[in-house]
Amino acid sequence: MAKNVSDLNSKIWLSAPHMSGHEEKFIKEAFNTNWIAPLGPNVNGFEKDLETYLGNNVHVAALTTGTAAIHMALLLLNVTTNDEVICQTKTFAASVNPVTYLGAKPVFVDSEKDTWNMCPDLLEQAIKNRINQGNKPKAIIVINLYGMPHKVKEIKNISNTYHIPIIEDSAEALGSSYFNDKCGTFGDLSVLSFNGNKIITTSGGGALVSKHIHTKEKAIFLATQAKEAGLEYTHKTVGYNYRMSNILAGIGRGQMEVLETYVRLRRKNHQYYLEHLNDIKDIRFLKEPEGFFSNRWLSCIQLSSQSMRDQLLMLLQKHNIEARPSWKPMHLQPVFRDYPSYLNGVSEHIYKTVLCLPSGSNLTTKERNRIVTTIRSYFG
Ligand SMILES: *Cc1c(COP(=O)(O)O)cnc(C)c1O
């Protein structure tokens, strides 16, 4: 009896880690061979797995976090004090924080409605306006929000026209693709995250994806304290301690074996919500435009009003179901609100009306049913 009750009310998480059982063999091997260090065969193996998966001849450097990878990307593009970097305002703060580590300034650009990612028209307006003010942006950080690819072709055209490189923050979009090319290959530099809540995880981890082997080598050099060759400790530049450990990379190798399965499972969650909630006129779903394939890292529903969203959020909380509003836009954040922003209202509207639902690849049918039943009970 007591067991039943606790089953009935057990917490359903938004996006929990999901170990496959394939991880431990790589970790055991690391212990057996004493590779307990921020280098080793698992690090190289994990990078190779990612390079093979992403295709397009990319080169991957495994790092401590996605945030470190964004910092590294900005360093490699020589972003420095007083430079301006264009950032998608609709994102998690980790996309923007590293800009300020370098003394550079974020300039925020709003989203379009089809993908919730950076609006190409507004991006071009922002670039022209910044150039007119005598400060040409040094880079553009674009996101694949909740796994949905950004408008790759349109953003790339603008990047080419104005010769401003793109950093693609694909932290949420490993497994997504755009006209059959994988997300994480579209930036001049791209970033992945393996944080505990992402589609695959190393508990904490990230990667920098680049087009050239020498960029990867430079990233690894900077990420290992920028120590010059030779036995003496000689440093000509400031370095960082950002390399992924061989233990965590072992988890990553095990997770890579199930990535495709996890993409399928996350998409299945989304499909389930769609099938069981689609008839409610106050709920809308973000569709994939033609050629866009989302890993559906988080399944989101958009409600007709903010009060409805808030009430639903509270109801789910009461039933021990973790749901969340979507990321609060960066231009609304107390820490960033004095920076310039180019707005159209889209990100604020999404922020107020969207609810992210439990989306883990380890959700059970029973749990999904409990979530849908709770949501339906609100609409009577
Ligand atoms: C998770 C996330 C990051 C940060 O990755 P960490 O590995 O946690 O540092 C960056 N950008 C976005 C959009 C994210 O969702």
The ligand as an SDF file (V2000), in Angstrom:
LIG
                    3D

 15 15  0  0  0  0  0  0  0  0999 V2000
   23.6050   23.5930  -21.0050 C   0  0  0  0  0  0  0  0  0  0  0  0
   23.8430   24.7500  -21.8720 C   0  0  0  0  0  0  0  0  0  0  0  0
   25.0830   25.3940  -21.9170 C   0  0  0  0  0  0  0  0  0  0  0  0
   26.1850   25.1290  -20.9330 C   0  0  0  0  0  0  0  0  0  0  0  0
   26.7420   23.9030  -20.9390 O   0  0  0  0  0  0  0  0  0  0  0  0
   27.5210   23.3870  -19.6130 P   0  0  0  0  0  0  0  0  0  0  0  0
   28.1240   22.1270  -20.1120 O   0  0  0  0  0  0  0  0  0  0  0  0
   26.4930   23.1770  -18.5620 O   0  0  0  0  0  0  0  0  0  0  0  0
   28.5300   24.4150  -19.2480 O   0  0  0  0  0  0  0  0  0  0  0  0
   25.2740   26.4020  -22.8430 C   0  0  0  0  0  0  0  0  0  0  0  0
   24.2930   26.7830  -23.6610 N   0  0  0  0  0  0  0  0  0  0  0  0
   23.0790   26.2090  -23.6320 C   0  0  0  0  0  0  0  0  0  0  0  0
   22.0460   26.6940  -24.5990 C   0  0  0  0  0  0  0  0  0  0  0  0
   22.8030   25.1970  -22.7300 C   0  0  0  0  0  0  0  0  0  0  0  0
   21.5850   24.6610  -22.6860 O   0  0  0  0  0  0  0  0  0  0  0  0
  1  2  1  0
  2  3  1  0
  2 14  2  0
  3  4  1  0
  3 10  2  0
  4  5  1  0
  5  6  1  0
  6  7  2  0
  6  8  1  0
  6  9  1  0
 10 11  1  0
 11 12  2  0
 12 13  1  0
 12 14  1  0
 14 15  1  0
M  END
$$$$
